[in-house]
Amino acid sequence: MKKKMLAAVMAGIMAVSLAGCGGGGAKAGSWAKSVEIQVPAKAGGGTDVMARALSTQVGKDSGSTLTIVNNTDGGGMVACEKTAGGKADGSTLMQFHTTMLIKTASGVFSKSAADDYSVIAVGVPVDPANNVLVVSGDSSYNSLDDLLNDAKSRPGELMFGVETGGTVHVQTGLLAKAAGIEVKYVEAGSDTEKLTALVGNSINACLVNANQAKQYVESGKAKALAVVSNTAEGGRSSVLPDVPCFEELGVDLSFQMLNVILLGPKNMDPELVKQIHDYYAAAAENEEVKATLAPAGMEMTFLSQEEGLKTIQDMQTSINAVVEELGLKK
């Protein structure tokens, strides 16, 4: 997919990454001078953009050279294992998001963020909503009610694109439960691949990141029916502000996303963990970083270390139950 906004963001980040990461004077601490950030996502997507924006600023502030490694091998398992087995100096870290908790719950990952790693930093979105439910531009569905009514009349026939075991798979299951419908889950890959399948009418609907859906909606290739809020109080996406959230439309569906889960090996020095946490928390508040992420709805703020760990623990317990209920556990 042609991602105009992400492309522009990536161009700016890539231009300063190499120069920026090595700049600045090193502060007191024992962090490695050369740091590899394992990112279980493809280059150019939202996860990668966030990782590069943050690491560029952290590199400037810390004096360490941070290198992003896009490692999707084994569905992210290789990055997960490499980070768990890394050195205590924090030279190998992993930046992921809510999907890691889902992969642990479903049995794709054998390790748990809270139990098998040092939880360094947890970033939560500033934007009130995350994913959006879309149908093709030539679909007969012009509202959420249109889609749900048809789904109820044809149980199990409507094809929803998902990435098996991923965040959207869980959200789609929660939507089906909340709306009282049965759907057919179709493996459709990443958001970019889901949108391609949608336009090609290989699937009837899918949930995708609002930023990636935006140009499809604006061009008429897709229609946006509802966004998933980050809290039960509801809230619309800043990227697609005219699209109502599910709560507004009478469907009890929300899902708390975590933009960043930054992990290191289990045996890291707590003082080093705090130091890295503080670098990332400061980077998220940097005006240049905000200017990069906010237009795409990716702006975030970091929880305190204590709040971050508790959030991970609580969410893992909750997601374990949801995954079990939806029958997604291997």
Secondary structure, 3 states (H helix, E strand, C coil): CCCHHHHHHHHHHHHHHHHHHCCCCCCCCCCCCEEEEEECCCCCCHHHHHHHHHHHHHHHHHCCEEEEEECCHHHHHHHHHHHHCCCCCCCEEEEECHHHHHHHHHCCCCCCHHHHEEEEEEEEECCCEEEEEEEECCCCCCCHHHHHHHHHHCCCCCEEEECCCCHHHHHHHHHHHHHCCCCEEEECCCHHHHHHHHHCCCCCEEEEEHHHHHHHHHHCCEEEEEEEECCCCCCCCCCCCCCCECCCCCCCCECCCCCEEEEEECCCCHHHHHHHHHHHHHHHHCHHHHHHHHHHCCCEEECCHHHHHHHHHHHHHHHHHHHHHHCCCC
